[in-house]
Amino acid sequence: MGLCKLAVSVSLPDRQTQCHGTHIEDIQAKYFHLRRNCSNEYVRRKWDNKDSNKIEDIYHQISRKIVDKAKKTT
């Protein structure tokens, strides 16, 4: 993906800045390494979509946090 930070949110009343999704690169690197170094084809196929599923879940959690915080501040 090439992202360092997926989303940045700023709360205007207190000027608090939050960076979300900084650990996505670690998840991608972990599963890339596992797939690359695995010799068992069955296990490799099991890991094919695990990173994308975890990252999609993280996207959902981040967007949920941002929306909840926006609703809370207004």
N, CA, C and O atoms as a MOPAC input file, in Angstrom:
PM7 MOZYME 1SCF
protein

 N      0.80700 1    -1.18100 1     0.00000 1
 C      0.00000 1     0.00000 1     0.00000 1
 C      0.85900 1     1.25800 1     0.00000 1
 O      0.55200 1     2.21500 1    -0.71100 1
 N      1.90500 1     1.26800 1     0.76700 1
 C      2.80400 1     2.40100 1     0.76500 1
 C      2.37100 1     3.54800 1     1.64800 1
 O      2.85300 1     4.66800 1     1.48000 1
 N      1.48600 1     3.30100 1     2.57600 1
 C      1.01100 1     4.36300 1     3.45100 1
 C      1.74000 1     4.31900 1     4.78200 1
 O      1.96100 1     3.24600 1     5.34300 1
 N      2.11300 1     5.49300 1     5.28500 1
 C      2.67000 1     5.55700 1     6.63400 1
 C      1.54800 1     5.73400 1     7.64100 1
 O      1.55400 1     5.11600 1     8.70500 1
 N      0.58100 1     6.58600 1     7.29800 1
 C     -0.57100 1     6.82500 1     8.14900 1
 C     -1.81300 1     6.75800 1     7.28600 1
 O     -1.89300 1     7.43600 1     6.26100 1
 N     -2.76900 1     5.96400 1     7.67900 1
 C     -3.98700 1     5.81300 1     6.90000 1
 C     -4.86600 1     7.04200 1     7.01800 1
 O     -5.37000 1     7.54000 1     6.01200 1
 N     -5.06000 1     7.54200 1     8.23700 1
 C     -5.94200 1     8.68500 1     8.44700 1
 C     -5.38700 1     9.54800 1     9.56600 1
 O     -4.76500 1     9.05800 1    10.50800 1
 N     -5.62700 1    10.83900 1     9.43900 1
 C     -5.25600 1    11.79500 1    10.47100 1
 C     -6.50600 1    12.58000 1    10.81100 1
 O     -7.16600 1    13.12400 1     9.92500 1
 N     -6.83400 1    12.64100 1    12.09700 1
 C     -8.00700 1    13.40300 1    12.51600 1
 C     -7.56800 1    14.48600 1    13.48700 1
 O     -6.66000 1    14.29600 1    14.29700 1
 N     -8.23400 1    15.62000 1    13.38200 1
 C     -7.92100 1    16.77000 1    14.23700 1
 C     -9.19700 1    17.20400 1    14.92700 1
 O    -10.21600 1    17.44500 1    14.28000 1
 N     -9.13400 1    17.30100 1    16.23200 1
 C    -10.25100 1    17.81100 1    17.01000 1
 C    -10.03400 1    19.30300 1    17.19600 1
 O     -9.07300 1    19.71200 1    17.84800 1
 N    -10.90600 1    20.11200 1    16.63900 1
 C    -10.70000 1    21.56000 1    16.63900 1
 C    -10.80100 1    22.21900 1    18.01000 1
 O    -10.00200 1    23.11600 1    18.27900 1
 N    -11.72200 1    21.84400 1    18.89800 1
 C    -11.78400 1    22.55800 1    20.17600 1
 C    -10.49500 1    22.47600 1    20.98600 1
 O    -10.06500 1    23.47900 1    21.55500 1
 N     -9.87600 1    21.31200 1    21.04900 1
 C     -8.64700 1    21.18300 1    21.83400 1
 C     -7.40500 1    21.00700 1    20.96600 1
 O     -6.30600 1    20.82700 1    21.49100 1
 N     -7.56600 1    21.05600 1    19.64000 1
 C     -6.47200 1    20.94000 1    18.67000 1
 C     -5.63400 1    19.67400 1    18.86200 1
 O     -4.41200 1    19.69200 1    18.72000 1
 N     -6.30400 1    18.59800 1    19.18200 1
 C     -5.62900 1    17.31800 1    19.37800 1
 C     -5.59100 1    16.57300 1    18.04100 1
 O     -6.63100 1    16.35400 1    17.42000 1
 N     -4.40200 1    16.19000 1    17.60300 1
 C     -4.22300 1    15.47300 1    16.34900 1
 C     -3.95800 1    14.00100 1    16.64200 1
 O     -3.14600 1    13.66100 1    17.50300 1
 N     -4.66400 1    13.12600 1    15.90500 1
 C     -4.46300 1    11.69200 1    16.06400 1
 C     -4.14400 1    11.08000 1    14.71500 1
 O     -4.80200 1    11.37700 1    13.71800 1
 N     -3.12800 1    10.22200 1    14.68500 1
 C     -2.75800 1     9.48800 1    13.47600 1
 C     -3.21700 1     8.04300 1    13.64200 1
 O     -2.91600 1     7.39700 1    14.64600 1
 N     -3.93900 1     7.54900 1    12.66200 1
 C     -4.50100 1     6.20000 1    12.73100 1
 C     -3.88300 1     5.33400 1    11.63800 1
 O     -3.54200 1     5.82700 1    10.56200 1
 N     -3.74100 1     4.04800 1    11.91800 1
 C     -3.30100 1     3.08700 1    10.92000 1
 C     -1.81200 1     3.03000 1    10.70100 1
 O     -1.36100 1     2.68400 1     9.60900 1
 N     -1.03600 1     3.36200 1    11.71400 1
 C      0.41600 1     3.34300 1    11.54300 1
 C      0.98300 1     1.92300 1    11.57500 1
 O      2.12100 1     1.71800 1    11.15400 1
 N      0.22800 1     0.94700 1    12.05800 1
 C      0.74000 1    -0.42400 1    12.17700 1
 C      0.32100 1    -1.31200 1    11.00200 1
 O      0.57700 1    -2.51600 1    11.02600 1
 N     -0.30800 1    -0.75000 1     9.99100 1
 C     -0.74100 1    -1.54200 1     8.83100 1
 C      0.46000 1    -2.09700 1     8.07300 1
 O      0.43100 1    -3.23300 1     7.60000 1
 N      1.48700 1    -1.31400 1     7.96300 1
 C      2.69500 1    -1.75700 1     7.24600 1
 C      3.31800 1    -2.98400 1     7.92000 1
 O      3.85000 1    -3.86700 1     7.24800 1
 N      3.24700 1    -3.02900 1     9.25000 1
 C      3.79600 1    -4.18100 1     9.97900 1
 C      3.02300 1    -5.45800 1     9.66500 1
 O      3.61800 1    -6.52500 1     9.51300 1
 N      1.69900 1    -5.35100 1     9.56600 1
 C      0.87100 1    -6.51000 1     9.25300 1
 C      1.17700 1    -7.00900 1     7.84600 1
 O      1.31000 1    -8.21200 1     7.62400 1
 N      1.28800 1    -6.08600 1     6.90000 1
 C      1.59100 1    -6.48200 1     5.52600 1
 C      2.95900 1    -7.14200 1     5.43800 1
 O      3.11900 1    -8.14000 1     4.73500 1
 N      3.93600 1    -6.60500 1     6.13300 1
 C      5.28200 1    -7.16800 1     6.10500 1
 C      5.30700 1    -8.55900 1     6.73300 1
 O      6.00000 1    -9.45300 1     6.24400 1
 N      4.55500 1    -8.74100 1     7.81000 1
 C      4.51300 1   -10.03400 1     8.48900 1
 C      3.98400 1   -11.11800 1     7.55900 1
 O      4.59800 1   -12.17700 1     7.43100 1
 N      2.85800 1   -10.86600 1     6.91300 1
 C      2.26900 1   -11.89500 1     6.05500 1
 C      3.04600 1   -12.06700 1     4.75000 1
 O      3.06200 1   -13.16400 1     4.19200 1
 N      3.68000 1   -11.02300 1     4.25900 1
 C      4.55000 1   -11.16700 1     3.09100 1
 C      5.70100 1   -12.11200 1     3.42300 1
 O      6.03500 1   -13.00500 1     2.64500 1
 N      6.29500 1   -11.89900 1     4.58200 1
 C      7.41100 1   -12.74600 1     5.01200 1
 C      6.96100 1   -14.19700 1     5.19500 1
 O      7.65700 1   -15.12400 1     4.78200 1
 N      5.79700 1   -14.38800 1     5.81500 1
 C      5.29900 1   -15.75300 1     6.02400 1
 C      5.02500 1   -16.45800 1     4.70000 1
 O      5.39500 1   -17.61900 1     4.52800 1
 N      4.38300 1   -15.76900 1     3.76900 1
 C      4.08600 1   -16.38800 1     2.47400 1
 C      5.35800 1   -16.67300 1     1.68500 1
 O      5.46400 1   -17.70600 1     1.02400 1
 N      6.30700 1   -15.77100 1     1.75300 1
 C      7.53600 1   -15.91100 1     0.98500 1
 C      8.37300 1   -17.09000 1     1.47700 1
 O      8.98600 1   -17.78500 1     0.66600 1
 N      8.41000 1   -17.32700 1     2.77100 1
 C      9.29700 1   -18.33400 1     3.34000 1
 C      8.62500 1   -19.66600 1     3.63000 1
 O      9.25500 1   -20.56900 1     4.18100 1
 N      7.36800 1   -19.80000 1     3.27100 1
 C      6.65700 1   -21.04800 1     3.54400 1
 C      6.79500 1   -21.99000 1     2.35500 1
 O      6.60200 1   -21.58700 1     1.20800 1
 N      7.12800 1   -23.23500 1     2.63200 1
 C      7.27700 1   -24.20600 1     1.55300 1
 C      6.00700 1   -25.03100 1     1.33600 1
 O      5.85100 1   -25.66700 1     0.29400 1
 N      5.10900 1   -25.02200 1     2.30600 1
 C      3.87900 1   -25.79400 1     2.21600 1
 C      2.82200 1   -24.96900 1     1.46500 1
 O      2.42600 1   -23.89700 1     1.92300 1
 N      2.37500 1   -25.46900 1     0.32300 1
 C      1.43500 1   -24.72800 1    -0.52400 1
 C      0.08300 1   -24.53900 1     0.15900 1
 O     -0.54200 1   -23.49100 1    -0.00800 1
 N     -0.38200 1   -25.52600 1     0.92200 1
 C     -1.66700 1   -25.41800 1     1.61000 1
 C     -1.64300 1   -24.28500 1     2.63900 1
 O     -2.57400 1   -23.48200 1     2.71200 1
 N     -0.58700 1   -24.23000 1     3.41800 1
 C     -0.46200 1   -23.18200 1     4.43300 1
 C     -0.31300 1   -21.82100 1     3.76500 1
 O     -0.86600 1   -20.83200 1     4.24700 1
 N      0.41700 1   -21.76100 1     2.67600 1
 C      0.60000 1   -20.49900 1     1.95500 1
 C     -0.73900 1   -19.96100 1     1.45400 1
 O     -0.98900 1   -18.75800 1     1.52300 1
 N     -1.60100 1   -20.84700 1     0.94900 1
 C     -2.92500 1   -20.41400 1     0.48200 1
 C     -3.78200 1   -19.91000 1     1.63200 1
 O     -4.59900 1   -19.00700 1     1.44900 1
 N     -3.60200 1   -20.48600 1     2.81800 1
 C     -4.36100 1   -20.03600 1     3.98300 1
 C     -3.99500 1   -18.60000 1     4.34400 1
 O     -4.83600 1   -17.85400 1     4.84600 1
 N     -2.75300 1   -18.20800 1     4.09500 1
 C     -2.29700 1   -16.86000 1     4.44700 1
 C     -2.56000 1   -15.83400 1     3.34800 1
 O     -2.29300 1   -14.64700 1     3.53800 1
 N     -3.07800 1   -16.27100 1     2.20700 1
 C     -3.23700 1   -15.35400 1     1.07900 1
 C     -4.09800 1   -14.14200 1     1.39800 1
 O     -3.71700 1   -13.02200 1     1.05900 1
 N     -5.23100 1   -14.32600 1     2.03000 1
 C     -6.14200 1   -13.20600 1     2.26900 1
 C     -6.17500 1   -12.74800 1     3.71700 1
 O     -6.92900 1   -11.83500 1     4.05300 1
 N     -5.38300 1   -13.35300 1     4.57300 1
 C     -5.42700 1   -12.97100 1     5.97700 1
 C     -5.01200 1   -11.52600 1     6.18700 1
 O     -5.64100 1   -10.81800 1     6.97400 1
 N     -3.97500 1   -11.07000 1     5.50700 1
 C     -3.54000 1    -9.69200 1     5.71400 1
 C     -4.58600 1    -8.70400 1     5.20600 1
 O     -4.84300 1    -7.69100 1     5.85600 1
 N     -5.19000 1    -8.98500 1     4.05400 1
 C     -6.19700 1    -8.06000 1     3.54500 1
 C     -7.43200 1    -8.04800 1     4.43400 1
 O     -8.05100 1    -7.00000 1     4.61300 1
 N     -7.80200 1    -9.20100 1     4.99600 1
 C     -8.93900 1    -9.23600 1     5.91300 1
 C     -8.66100 1    -8.44300 1     7.18300 1
 O     -9.52400 1    -7.70400 1     7.65700 1
 N     -7.46100 1    -8.59300 1     7.73300 1
 C     -7.11500 1    -7.84900 1     8.93700 1
 C     -7.06400 1    -6.35000 1     8.66400 1
 O     -7.50600 1    -5.54900 1     9.48800 1
 N     -6.52500 1    -5.97400 1     7.51200 1
 C     -6.41600 1    -4.55700 1     7.17600 1
 C     -7.79700 1    -3.95500 1     6.94400 1
 O     -8.04600 1    -2.82000 1     7.35100 1
 N     -8.70100 1    -4.69100 1     6.29900 1
 C    -10.06600 1    -4.19400 1     6.11600 1
 C    -10.74300 1    -3.98600 1     7.46700 1
 O    -11.48700 1    -3.02100 1     7.64400 1
 N    -10.49500 1    -4.87500 1     8.41400 1
 C    -11.04900 1    -4.71700 1     9.74700 1
 C    -10.48500 1    -3.47300 1    10.42600 1
 O    -11.21900 1    -2.74300 1    11.09200 1
 N     -9.20200 1    -3.23100 1    10.26400 1
 C     -8.57600 1    -2.04200 1    10.84300 1
 C     -9.16500 1    -0.77700 1    10.21300 1
 O     -9.43000 1     0.19600 1    10.92000 1
 N     -9.37600 1    -0.78200 1     8.87900 1
 C    -10.01800 1     0.35700 1     8.21800 1
 C    -11.37000 1     0.65500 1     8.84600 1
 O    -11.69900 1     1.80900 1     9.11900 1
 N    -12.15000 1    -0.39300 1     9.07300 1
 C    -13.47600 1    -0.22200 1     9.65600 1
 C    -13.38100 1     0.34300 1    11.07300 1
 O    -14.14300 1     1.24100 1    11.43200 1
 N    -12.46000 1    -0.17000 1    11.87400 1
 C    -12.29000 1     0.31800 1    13.23700 1
 C    -11.86900 1     1.78100 1    13.25900 1
 O    -12.35300 1     2.55500 1    14.08500 1
 N    -10.97300 1     2.16200 1    12.35700 1
 C    -10.50000 1     3.54200 1    12.30400 1
 C    -11.62800 1     4.48100 1    11.90600 1
 O    -11.83200 1     5.51900 1    12.53600 1
 N    -12.35300 1     4.11700 1    10.86600 1
 C    -13.45000 1     4.98500 1    10.43400 1
 C    -14.51500 1     5.08600 1    11.51900 1
 O    -15.11100 1     6.14600 1    11.70700 1
 N    -14.75500 1     3.99700 1    12.22900 1
 C    -15.73700 1     4.01100 1    13.31900 1
 C    -15.28500 1     4.94600 1    14.43500 1
 O    -16.09600 1     5.70100 1    14.97200 1
 N    -13.99600 1     4.90900 1    14.79400 1
 C    -13.46700 1     5.79400 1    15.83400 1
 C    -13.61100 1     7.25800 1    15.43300 1
 O    -14.00000 1     8.09600 1    16.24600 1
 N    -13.29400 1     7.56100 1    14.17200 1
 C    -13.37000 1     8.95000 1    13.69900 1
 C    -14.81100 1     9.44100 1    13.73100 1
 O    -15.07400 1    10.55600 1    14.18000 1
 N    -15.74300 1     8.62500 1    13.26300 1
 C    -17.15200 1     9.01800 1    13.24900 1
 C    -17.68800 1     9.17400 1    14.66200 1
 O    -18.41300 1    10.12900 1    14.94500 1
 N    -17.34600 1     8.25500 1    15.55300 1
 C    -17.81200 1     8.34500 1    16.94600 1
 C    -17.27400 1     9.60000 1    17.62600 1
 O    -17.99900 1    10.27100 1    18.36000 1
 N    -16.01000 1     9.91200 1    17.38300 1
 C    -15.42500 1    11.10300 1    17.97800 1
 C    -16.06900 1    12.36800 1    17.41100 1
 O    -16.28500 1    13.33200 1    18.14500 1
 N    -16.37800 1    12.37500 1    16.11500 1
 C    -17.03200 1    13.53000 1    15.51200 1
 C    -18.44200 1    13.72400 1    16.08500 1
 O    -18.86300 1    14.85200 1    16.34400 1
 N    -19.15200 1    12.63300 1    16.27600 1
 C    -20.49400 1    12.73900 1    16.86600 1
 C    -20.42700 1    13.21200 1    18.31200 1
 O    -21.29200 1    13.95400 1    18.77600 1
 N    -19.38900 1    12.77500 1    19.01400 1
 C    -19.24300 1    13.13300 1    20.42400 1
 C    -18.90900 1    14.61100 1    20.59100 1
 O    -19.38900 1    15.23900 1    21.53500 1
 N    -18.10400 1    15.18100 1    19.70300 1
 C    -17.68400 1    16.57400 1    19.83600 1
 C    -18.72300 1    17.55500 1    19.34500 1
 O    -18.67900 1    18.72600 1    19.72300 1
 N    -19.67300 1    17.11400 1    18.50300 1
 C    -20.69100 1    18.05600 1    18.02500 1
 C    -21.95900 1    17.97000 1    18.80900 1
 O    -22.91000 1    18.69900 1    18.52800 1

